Amino acid sequence: MNETFSPPDWVVRTKSLAGPGWFGVPIDAADADELQRFLEANPDYSRLVAGRDWLPGEALSELTERPPADWPQGPVHQLAVLDAESGAWRGYLNWVEDLLAPGVWHIGLFLIDARSHGSGLATQVFDAWAAHAQAHGARWLRLGVVVGNARAEAFWRRQGYQDVRLREGIPMGLLSQQVRVMVRPLGSADLASYLQAVPRDRPDAP
């Protein structure tokens, strides 16, 4: 990554993934060590959903894993959220474009540094990302949240996400979890059109 920690030109031009005191930088497998340090400094999410701390090398898996090959999908993106003054990591976001159907942008992991909880940073980053997604063709925003992750469940509902179905017995680390599939329509799109486009997310689907 650029070590000057100034917003890259594309951030300045689009103003889509930057906000007061932070900006986003695309990362890849070469940044695995930095992401690993960030994950290990923020163990609460992994302890809650996987029943353990982050494993050595788990950052590289986050940066290189892809959805199942038989799922329709577009590009995968990884973003570090950095402090605009110091360049310190303040968050991490990954997403997939056109997952399962055109226009569906799916968040895989959105993690904000625990020291920034309650600061409004998560909402700022999400709002910037959602605007970027809509400007680039997204019609629905999708994600899965583990039942019992109360902070995340409340956050995503505040951002306009709605439950579409519940999946049982999802293996995560040492645990088996229930996962809420949640969707936020954008613009003129609605949940009915989403469920037509992605039938596997219908509540009555096998």
GIBEL-V432848 format. One record per backbone hydrogen bond with DSSP energy under -1.0 kcal/mol. NH is the residue of the N-H (numbers start at 1). CO is the residue of the C=O. E is the energy in kcal/mol with one decimal. If there is no record, write none. Layout:
NH&CO&E, NH&CO&E
This chain:
12&8&-2.0, 13&9&-3.0, 14&10&-2.2, 15&11&-2.7, 19&22&-2.2, 22&19&-1.9, 23&82&-1.7, 24&17&-2.3, 25&80&-2.5, 27&78&-1.8, 31&28&-2.4, 32&29&-1.7, 35&31&-2.2, 36&32&-2.8, 37&33&-2.0, 38&34&-1.9, 39&35&-2.9, 40&36&-2.7, 41&37&-1.5, 42&39&-1.5, 47&43&-2.4, 48&44&-2.2, 49&45&-2.7, 50&46&-2.5, 52&46&-1.0, 58&55&-2.1, 61&57&-1.4, 62&58&-2.3, 63&59&-2.0, 64&60&-1.2, 65&61&-2.7, 71&68&-2.1, 74&97&-2.8, 77&95&-3.0, 79&93&-2.6, 80&25&-2.8, 81&91&-2.8, 82&23&-2.9, 83&88&-2.7, 84&21&-2.4, 87&83&-1.9, 90&81&-3.8, 91&81&-1.4, 92&111&-2.4, 93&79&-2.4, 94&109&-2.2, 95&77&-1.9, 96&106&-2.4, 97&75&-2.6, 99&104&-2.4, 100&72&-3.3, 104&101&-1.7, 105&140&-2.6, 106&96&-2.5, 107&142&-2.4, 108&94&-2.1, 111&92&-2.8, 113&90&-2.5, 116&113&-2.4, 117&114&-1.3, 119&116&-2.1, 124&120&-2.2, 125&121&-2.9, 126&122&-2.6, 127&123&-2.9, 128&124&-2.2, 129&125&-2.5, 130&126&-3.2, 131&127&-2.2, 132&128&-2.1, 133&129&-2.9, 134&130&-2.6, 135&131&-2.3, 136&132&-1.0, 137&134&-1.5, 138&133&-2.7, 139&103&-3.1, 140&103&-2.4, 141&184&-2.4, 142&105&-2.6, 143&182&-1.9, 145&180&-2.2, 147&178&-2.6, 149&146&-2.2, 150&148&-1.9, 153&149&-2.8, 154&150&-2.5, 155&151&-2.2, 156&152&-2.8, 157&153&-1.7, 158&154&-2.0, 159&155&-1.3, 160&157&-1.6, 161&156&-2.3, 162&183&-2.6, 164&181&-2.9, 165&181&-1.2, 167&179&-2.9, 170&177&-3.0, 172&175&-3.0, 174&50&-2.9, 175&172&-2.5, 177&170&-3.0, 179&167&-2.7, 180&145&-3.1, 181&165&-2.8, 182&143&-2.8, 183&162&-2.6, 184&141&-2.8, 186&139&-2.9, 189&186&-2.1, 194&190&-1.7, 195&191&-2.7, 196&192&-1.3, 197&193&-1.9, 198&194&-2.6, 201&198&-1.9, 202&199&-1.7, 205&202&-2.2
